[in-house]
């Protein structure tokens, strides 16, 4: 290896190791220090700042570690930067709006860091077995995080999210067992030939179903809105922005193992049903977190549409993920700033926000319009690139359906904006967003605007990473 590749590999390996050490330190610190006064959160933030100095521009060469179990390249570097940024924003939001009881702060940040390590391994996995281990490392901490408050809504969210994950994990491991009996290796490269028999097709479908649970594609989305609603708002933001990304990346790799046939048609129907059902179901929601949950499901459908765009679709997916994450984390940050109970604010609770806190309402409107795909915000370009690739590949019918459903989504996104600007508050309310929450909201609002107006730099980085899909 050249010195450049060695330097990149060493620094890349240090990133999850730093997360592990920081997580263990945060977990064990209460054994030695009695009164921490929220120090765990600041240690977590400090560790993430330190990690920023270990990021290096990746070389063009690809590095395989552990006999190909992990693959380091510009794609994994891009996704690791995305995962670290999402984790950092969630940590800041957690400092602003405490997501766990005082006695569970160590466990909270430890679990958050372990989930981030699982996500980093998942997006860099070189084979299905490693992807499954990483999926479990990502999922198990999130189950615990959903119920870390030990309240009735939180425990219900944790139970339902665990049941979803258990179904997904069971399908995944069964599919991997079937494929392992048929293929000498489980690497994505070795599986490129696709199913050679009905038994192999069954194995692939089981694995795809398992990761579809994690991505929340319809009909595998069951209880996802309940899990988002009952989980602490920072945890729901992490689930929507980061956890979903891991499932999307693996599904993309599985999709491109096939050049056609029944599996591609199944993906077509998954995308079509997801964008249709999620947007129609979101119309009836009155809770802000439930609306954002169905929005998350709908955007999983839009990402599935991008799968059909070939190389252009790969670029669109990698551009879409950070753009969607910024709008989602920003919207959940507003929900966290305004919530008075664990289930978050109702949409009607935002009445009069434009008069009481004009900039907060403006930021929320920017998030809603970006999710809806209104130019010149980044969400418009994300959908444009996703849909354009699929049209160029001949899937015009699927794109027409996605565009129609995107237009339907304007209703419920606009409903939030209309309530903020057009409806007076039922009573005099004092909106006191914590300072760090305001910082996250302002940063994300700037992000969805700048990533839209100046979309080419981010798209260029995504294009370079997409060559390694």
Secondary structure, 3 states (H helix, E strand, C coil): CCHHHHHHHHHHHHHHHHHHHHHHHHHHHCCCCCCCCCHHHHHHHHHHHHHHHHCCCCCCCCEEECCCCEEECHHHHHHHHHHHHHHHHHHHHHHHCCCCCHHHHHHHHHHHHHHHHHHHHHHCECEHHHHHHHHHHHHHHHHHHHCCCCCHHHHHHHHHHHHHHHHHHHHHHHHHHHHHHHCCCCECCHHHHCCCCHHHHHHHHHHHHHHHHHHCCCCCCCCHHHHHHHCCHHHHHHHHHHHHHHHHHHHHHHHCCCCCCHHHHHHHHHHHHHHHHHHHHHCCCCEHHHHHHHHHHHHHHHHHHHHHHHHHHHHHHHHHHHHHHHHHHHHHHHHHHHCCCCCCCEHHHHCCHHHHCHHHHHHHHHHHHHHHCCCCCHHHHHHHHHHHHHHHCCCHHHHHHHHHHHHHHHHHHHHHHHHHHHCCCCCCCCCCCCHHHHHHHHHHHHHHHHHHHCHHHHHHHHHHHHCCC
